[in-house]
Amino acid sequence: MSAKKSKPTVTFRLGDDFYDKLSKFTDKFIADGFELFSDEFANIDDFYKKALADKSDRTDTGFRCNPRQIYLLEAVYFQVMDQLNRGSFNRAENTVLILPDCMSLMLDKCKKERTKYGKICTRCVPNCDIHKIMLIADKYNVDGFFSKRALTEQIENIKKDRPSLSVIGIACLLTLASGMRSAKDAGVPSRGVFLNFTGCEHWSDKPFSTETSLRQLEAILEEKYGIPDKAS
């Protein structure tokens, strides 16, 4: 007697009302998000309108022309991935920081030093936020490298010498989640901290240095490594 064939198990199955439910959920998600983050997102609409009206031949137009919905979506994507990655991030033996150029107080005059993994901070300006970040990183024996355009390749290169690797990225609302996707492509768990505001050439005609939450960064490191020994 032949064995009864079982039906294949599908990962998901959409019902007839799926798109209706998805539309209602999305409308509520966006409305609630805009209300909750009204202060943080207050200037996005004006910037978006100006970016759309800009008919110059700049190469970053597509990046600049993002409405509030995309900022919200990328922020939530980051938060979901940060939570999902938490366990594997904490279990990895090594951690490195991936740093944005826009946080350098000296900007294009920053005295970065080139290494095979990426440029590093040389601690040239005491009140530079990158310097402050690296002072925190030192307490946990964590290295920091400025981000390269080919981020997945950069992380894969670091991973060759540190197979059990995790990454903390620091970036703006529109780039942190994409950086985490690059880390995922490299097979590396990542967490991150947003910039508090934008100041690079994509957003300002006269770029200025940006900042991040040093407290949030240290909380991630402390969760993984514990409170550092002040005597060490």
Rosetta blueprint (number, residue, H / E / L):
1 M L
2 S L
3 A L
4 K L
5 K L
6 S L
7 K L
8 P L
9 T L
10 V L
11 T L
12 F L
13 R L
14 L L
15 G L
16 D L
17 D L
18 F H
19 Y H
20 D H
21 K H
22 L H
23 S H
24 K H
25 F H
26 T H
27 D H
28 K H
29 F H
30 I H
31 A H
32 D H
33 G H
34 F H
35 E H
36 L H
37 F L
38 S L
39 D L
40 E L
41 F L
42 A L
43 N L
44 I H
45 D H
46 D H
47 F H
48 Y H
49 K H
50 K H
51 A H
52 L H
53 A H
54 D L
55 K L
56 S L
57 D L
58 R L
59 T L
60 D L
61 T H
62 G H
63 F H
64 R H
65 C L
66 N L
67 P L
68 R H
69 Q H
70 I H
71 Y H
72 L H
73 L H
74 E H
75 A H
76 V H
77 Y H
78 F H
79 Q H
80 V H
81 M H
82 D H
83 Q H
84 L H
85 N H
86 R H
87 G H
88 S H
89 F H
90 N H
91 R H
92 A L
93 E L
94 N E
95 T E
96 V E
97 L E
98 I E
99 L E
100 P L
101 D H
102 C H
103 M H
104 S L
105 L L
106 M L
107 L H
108 D H
109 K H
110 C L
111 K L
112 K L
113 E E
114 R L
115 T L
116 K L
117 Y L
118 G L
119 K L
120 I E
121 C L
122 T L
123 R L
124 C L
125 V L
126 P L
127 N L
128 C L
129 D H
130 I H
131 H H
132 K H
133 I H
134 M H
135 L H
136 I H
137 A H
138 D H
139 K H
140 Y L
141 N L
142 V L
143 D E
144 G E
145 F E
146 F E
147 S L
148 K L
149 R L
150 A L
151 L H
152 T H
153 E H
154 Q H
155 I H
156 E H
157 N H
158 I H
159 K H
160 K H
161 D H
162 R L
163 P L
164 S L
165 L E
166 S E
167 V E
168 I E
169 G E
170 I E
171 A E
172 C L
173 L L
174 L L
175 T L
176 L H
177 A H
178 S H
179 G H
180 M H
181 R H
182 S H
183 A H
184 K H
185 D H
186 A L
187 G L
188 V L
189 P L
190 S E
191 R E
192 G E
193 V E
194 F E
195 L E
196 N L
197 F L
198 T L
199 G L
200 C L
201 E L
202 H L
203 W L
204 S L
205 D L
206 K L
207 P L
208 F L
209 S L
210 T L
211 E L
212 T E
213 S L
214 L H
215 R H
216 Q H
217 L H
218 E H
219 A H
220 I H
221 L H
222 E H
223 E H
224 K H
225 Y H
226 G L
227 I L
228 P L
229 D L
230 K L
231 A L
232 S L
